[in-house]
Amino acid sequence: MPSQPSSIAELVTALLAQSVPVIFLDTCSILDVPRSLHREIASTTLVQNALKAHEALSETPAKLQLVISEQVAREYTTNLPEVLKELRDRITQVSLIGRSLLHATESAQLGSTLTTLEANLTSLTNQVFSSCLTIATDKTCVSRATARLASNTAPAKRGSSNLGDCLVIEHFLEFVRQLRADGFGRPCIFVSSNYKDYGKAVNPKAPLDSEFAAISIDYMPDISAALTQLGF
């Protein structure tokens, strides 16, 4: 599990001391790691760069920091079982094809490899999640998110009940505002593949585009693109 949730002020103090790039992960950007095995739109370097991100976090001192909100942590816990079921189903499908087309020895080797692949993808996903700093739910951000939803302001949209996306973005925006106000000059990147609500990276929907630009936030579609942007 990630660290215990901390207030925005506490995390700002911690990040000012570290002075490393910040990558804020939406729920889908973490769950895209196991999905990369069967989603055609997944970056071919996503798993490789997710490993790089975890390694960079594990160094002393760390070379970057991953951040999520409590809303992301809740969504991750809720959605992970279904995502891992999709992964197991794809592994099973490939294994069955192998049994039909390969000799017994080759089929057994493929099955063993696929089982290891599933376990390693699951482990990597949990490692990325567990290494994140977590922003505690903030009352002011909740109020802003509710107002954002009521006014159909992106990532909210008419006819949708995506309060969760509004909570995610409002906590991130306030977090970066406070970082910048205290002189933090390192890159801050928002990562999400949810282009329907946030817009296609690297150009978020209005008014997110101006909100991001005002405090120098970059927007990337996945962890791989974020690390490439940072030069890892």
Kinemage of the C-alpha trace (Angstrom):
@kinemage 1
@onewidth
@group {chain A} dominant
@subgroup {mainchain}
@vectorlist {calphas} color= white
{ca met a 1} P 0.000 0.000 0.000
{ca pro a 2} L 1.116 3.638 -0.514
{ca ser a 3} L 2.123 5.856 2.359
{ca gln a 4} L -0.555 7.039 4.754
{ca pro a 5} L -2.389 10.035 3.260
{ca ser a 6} L -0.799 13.365 4.137
{ca ser a 7} L -2.128 16.880 3.874
{ca ile a 8} L -1.195 18.970 0.891
{ca ala a 9} L 0.926 21.200 3.120
{ca glu a 10} L 2.848 18.204 4.500
{ca leu a 11} L 3.552 16.817 1.035
{ca val a 12} L 4.592 20.221 -0.255
{ca thr a 13} L 7.169 20.429 2.544
{ca ala a 14} L 8.453 16.944 1.685
{ca leu a 15} L 8.718 17.679 -2.039
{ca leu a 16} L 10.464 21.004 -1.484
{ca ala a 17} L 13.128 19.132 0.473
{ca gln a 18} L 13.530 16.471 -2.230
{ca ser a 19} L 13.376 18.859 -5.216
{ca val a 20} L 12.729 16.114 -7.778
{ca pro a 21} L 10.233 15.935 -10.661
{ca val a 22} L 6.670 15.069 -9.674
{ca ile a 23} L 4.437 12.692 -11.623
{ca phe a 24} L 0.804 12.658 -10.535
{ca leu a 25} L -0.918 9.429 -11.569
{ca asp a 26} L -4.587 9.074 -12.413
{ca thr a 27} L -6.077 5.654 -11.624
{ca cys a 28} L -6.064 4.478 -15.222
{ca ser a 29} L -2.375 5.303 -15.642
{ca ile a 30} L -1.481 2.712 -12.993
{ca leu a 31} L -3.967 0.106 -14.206
{ca asp a 32} L -2.681 0.558 -17.768
{ca val a 33} L 0.447 -1.387 -16.730
{ca pro a 34} L -1.287 -4.826 -16.586
{ca arg a 35} L -3.611 -3.788 -19.410
{ca ser a 36} L -0.595 -3.226 -21.659
{ca leu a 37} L -0.517 -6.936 -22.472
{ca his a 38} L -3.794 -6.860 -24.353
{ca arg a 39} L -4.626 -3.247 -25.214
{ca glu a 40} L -3.619 -2.305 -28.743
{ca ile a 41} L -3.289 1.384 -27.839
{ca ala a 42} L -0.791 0.669 -25.040
{ca ser a 43} L 2.714 2.037 -25.445
{ca thr a 44} L 5.246 -0.664 -26.262
{ca thr a 45} L 7.601 0.871 -23.684
{ca leu a 46} L 5.071 1.263 -20.875
{ca val a 47} L 6.206 -1.721 -18.808
{ca gln a 48} L 9.888 -0.928 -19.359
{ca asn a 49} L 9.415 2.660 -18.192
{ca ala a 50} L 7.176 1.671 -15.282
{ca leu a 51} L 10.144 -0.400 -14.116
{ca lys a 52} L 12.416 2.613 -14.619
{ca ala a 53} L 10.065 4.777 -12.563
{ca his a 54} L 10.093 2.301 -9.697
{ca glu a 55} L 13.891 2.054 -9.852
{ca ala a 56} L 14.232 5.850 -9.834
{ca leu a 57} L 12.030 5.995 -6.752
{ca ser a 58} L 14.086 3.316 -5.038
{ca glu a 59} L 17.402 5.129 -5.451
{ca thr a 60} L 18.978 7.130 -2.633
{ca pro a 61} L 18.207 9.913 -3.067
{ca ala a 62} L 15.128 9.314 -5.227
{ca lys a 63} L 15.239 10.808 -8.724
{ca leu a 64} L 11.500 11.469 -8.991
{ca gln a 65} L 8.316 11.209 -6.973
{ca leu a 66} L 4.970 9.635 -7.804
{ca val a 67} L 1.881 11.178 -6.223
{ca ile a 68} L -1.784 10.122 -6.094
{ca ser a 69} L -4.854 11.354 -4.262
{ca glu a 70} L -7.018 9.339 -1.879
{ca gln a 71} L -9.615 9.194 -4.648
{ca val a 72} L -7.107 7.438 -6.920
{ca ala a 73} L -6.211 5.004 -4.133
{ca arg a 74} L -9.888 4.118 -3.663
{ca glu a 75} L -10.498 3.687 -7.388
{ca tyr a 76} L -7.382 1.549 -7.755
{ca thr a 77} L -8.460 -0.796 -4.965
{ca thr a 78} L -11.967 -1.067 -6.419
{ca asn a 79} L -10.934 -1.661 -10.034
{ca leu a 80} L -7.773 -3.754 -9.670
{ca pro a 81} L -9.544 -7.150 -9.288
{ca glu a 82} L -11.393 -6.748 -12.593
{ca val a 83} L -8.253 -5.554 -14.387
{ca leu a 84} L -6.284 -8.562 -13.103
{ca lys a 85} L -9.131 -10.857 -14.182
{ca glu a 86} L -8.829 -9.414 -17.708
{ca leu a 87} L -5.100 -10.111 -17.575
{ca arg a 88} L -5.639 -13.723 -16.436
{ca asp a 89} L -8.247 -14.245 -19.154
{ca arg a 90} L -5.802 -13.083 -21.831
{ca ile a 91} L -3.037 -15.283 -20.409
{ca thr a 92} L -5.429 -18.253 -20.464
{ca gln a 93} L -6.447 -17.501 -24.051
{ca val a 94} L -2.852 -17.419 -25.277
{ca ser a 95} L -2.030 -20.571 -23.320
{ca leu a 96} L -4.943 -22.438 -24.910
{ca ile a 97} L -3.799 -21.408 -28.376
{ca gly a 98} L -0.342 -22.693 -27.483
{ca arg a 99} L -1.735 -26.067 -26.506
{ca ser a 100} L -3.409 -26.343 -29.901
{ca leu a 101} L -0.434 -25.329 -32.019
{ca leu a 102} L 2.662 -26.369 -30.076
{ca his a 103} L 4.199 -29.651 -29.044
{ca ala a 104} L 3.625 -30.659 -25.428
{ca thr a 105} L 7.059 -29.514 -24.241
{ca glu a 106} L 6.793 -26.165 -25.997
{ca ser a 107} L 3.253 -25.686 -24.707
{ca ala a 108} L 4.377 -26.349 -21.142
{ca gln a 109} L 7.239 -23.858 -21.499
{ca leu a 110} L 4.865 -21.240 -22.880
{ca gly a 111} L 2.425 -21.832 -20.020
{ca ser a 112} L 5.186 -21.414 -17.456
{ca thr a 113} L 6.422 -18.227 -19.119
{ca leu a 114} L 2.926 -16.745 -19.263
{ca thr a 115} L 2.318 -17.539 -15.599
{ca thr a 116} L 5.551 -15.759 -14.689
{ca leu a 117} L 4.602 -12.822 -16.903
{ca glu a 118} L 1.232 -12.483 -15.188
{ca ala a 119} L 2.830 -12.593 -11.744
{ca asn a 120} L 5.485 -10.027 -12.677
{ca leu a 121} L 2.997 -7.599 -14.229
{ca thr a 122} L 0.799 -7.860 -11.147
{ca ser a 123} L 3.782 -7.292 -8.886
{ca leu a 124} L 5.018 -4.292 -10.876
{ca thr a 125} L 1.572 -2.695 -10.800
{ca asn a 126} L 1.376 -3.046 -7.029
{ca gln a 127} L 4.939 -1.744 -6.635
{ca val a 128} L 4.149 1.400 -8.607
{ca phe a 129} L 0.978 1.966 -6.586
{ca ser a 130} L 2.684 1.285 -3.266
{ca ser a 131} L 5.515 3.708 -3.975
{ca cys a 132} L 3.212 6.714 -4.378
{ca leu a 133} L 2.783 9.554 -1.917
{ca thr a 134} L -0.909 10.079 -1.188
{ca ile a 135} L -2.691 13.418 -0.862
{ca ala a 136} L -5.299 13.287 1.900
{ca thr a 137} L -8.802 14.404 0.980
{ca asp a 138} L -9.022 18.185 1.412
{ca lys a 139} L -12.345 19.902 2.191
{ca thr a 140} L -11.624 22.914 0.002
{ca cys a 141} L -10.713 20.677 -2.944
{ca val a 142} L -13.897 18.651 -2.421
{ca ser a 143} L -15.955 21.859 -2.563
{ca arg a 144} L -14.215 22.931 -5.752
{ca ala a 145} L -14.713 19.496 -7.290
{ca thr a 146} L -18.428 19.602 -6.493
{ca ala a 147} L -18.710 23.046 -8.080
{ca arg a 148} L -16.744 21.824 -11.085
{ca leu a 149} L -19.174 18.954 -11.568
{ca ala a 150} L -22.218 21.202 -11.168
{ca ser a 151} L -20.918 23.608 -13.823
{ca asn a 152} L -19.942 20.811 -16.263
{ca thr a 153} L -16.372 22.096 -16.267
{ca ala a 154} L -13.812 19.592 -17.627
{ca pro a 155} L -13.124 16.893 -16.659
{ca ala a 156} L -16.843 17.021 -15.810
{ca lys a 157} L -19.261 17.032 -18.714
{ca arg a 158} L -22.987 17.352 -19.140
{ca gly a 159} L -24.826 14.096 -18.465
{ca ser a 160} L -21.902 12.548 -16.592
{ca ser a 161} L -21.535 11.872 -12.881
{ca asn a 162} L -17.731 11.779 -12.801
{ca leu a 163} L -17.178 13.505 -9.487
{ca gly a 164} L -14.152 11.238 -9.012
{ca asp a 165} L -12.296 12.878 -11.911
{ca cys a 166} L -13.099 16.322 -10.506
{ca leu a 167} L -11.757 15.284 -7.093
{ca val a 168} L -8.574 13.971 -8.694
{ca ile a 169} L -7.871 17.119 -10.676
{ca glu a 170} L -8.760 19.598 -7.943
{ca his a 171} L -6.398 17.940 -5.461
{ca phe a 172} L -3.593 17.897 -8.001
{ca leu a 173} L -4.121 21.508 -9.039
{ca glu a 174} L -4.066 22.735 -5.440
{ca phe a 175} L -1.026 20.613 -4.661
{ca val a 176} L 0.949 22.122 -7.551
{ca arg a 177} L -0.289 25.648 -6.815
{ca gln a 178} L 1.159 25.398 -3.323
{ca leu a 179} L 4.389 23.868 -4.621
{ca arg a 180} L 4.861 26.680 -7.146
{ca ala a 181} L 3.960 29.339 -4.563
{ca asp a 182} L 6.852 28.065 -2.452
{ca gly a 183} L 9.294 28.262 -5.351
{ca phe a 184} L 9.266 24.659 -6.577
{ca gly a 185} L 10.690 24.739 -10.085
{ca arg a 186} L 10.938 21.075 -11.032
{ca pro a 187} L 8.602 19.514 -13.643
{ca cys a 188} L 5.108 18.506 -12.565
{ca ile a 189} L 3.320 16.066 -14.869
{ca phe a 190} L -0.272 14.865 -14.820
{ca val a 191} L -0.621 11.373 -16.318
{ca ser a 192} L -3.897 9.937 -17.568
{ca ser a 193} L -5.079 7.916 -20.553
{ca asn a 194} L -8.644 9.104 -19.913
{ca tyr a 195} L -8.732 11.364 -22.962
{ca lys a 196} L -12.548 11.401 -23.067
{ca asp a 197} L -12.697 13.477 -19.891
{ca tyr a 198} L -9.320 15.232 -19.763
{ca gly a 199} L -8.624 15.596 -23.478
{ca lys a 200} L -5.924 14.034 -25.599
{ca ala a 201} L -2.390 14.442 -24.307
{ca val a 202} L -0.490 16.659 -24.578
{ca asn a 203} L -3.323 19.165 -24.948
{ca pro a 204} L -5.964 18.980 -22.195
{ca lys a 205} L -9.504 20.245 -22.640
{ca ala a 206} L -10.382 23.816 -21.744
{ca pro a 207} L -10.220 25.167 -19.085
{ca leu a 208} L -7.704 22.526 -17.957
{ca asp a 209} L -5.317 23.799 -20.609
{ca ser a 210} L -5.133 27.266 -19.056
{ca glu a 211} L -5.173 25.892 -15.500
{ca phe a 212} L -2.224 23.642 -16.307
{ca ala a 213} L -0.334 26.363 -18.151
{ca ala a 214} L -0.743 28.829 -15.280
{ca ile a 215} L 1.295 26.609 -12.950
{ca ser a 216} L 3.500 24.844 -15.529
{ca ile a 217} L 1.885 21.383 -15.559
{ca asp a 218} L 2.608 18.992 -18.422
{ca tyr a 219} L -0.004 16.422 -19.464
{ca met a 220} L 1.061 12.969 -20.651
{ca pro a 221} L -0.961 9.852 -21.635
{ca asp a 222} L 1.069 7.267 -19.715
{ca ile a 223} L 4.050 6.674 -17.432
{ca ser a 224} L 6.278 5.953 -20.418
{ca ala a 225} L 5.590 9.332 -22.030
{ca ala a 226} L 6.156 11.077 -18.694
{ca leu a 227} L 9.566 9.465 -18.207
{ca thr a 228} L 10.546 10.266 -21.784
{ca gln a 229} L 9.548 13.881 -21.163
{ca leu a 230} L 11.832 13.906 -18.117
{ca gly a 231} L 14.740 12.370 -20.032
{ca phe a 232} L 14.878 9.024 -18.232
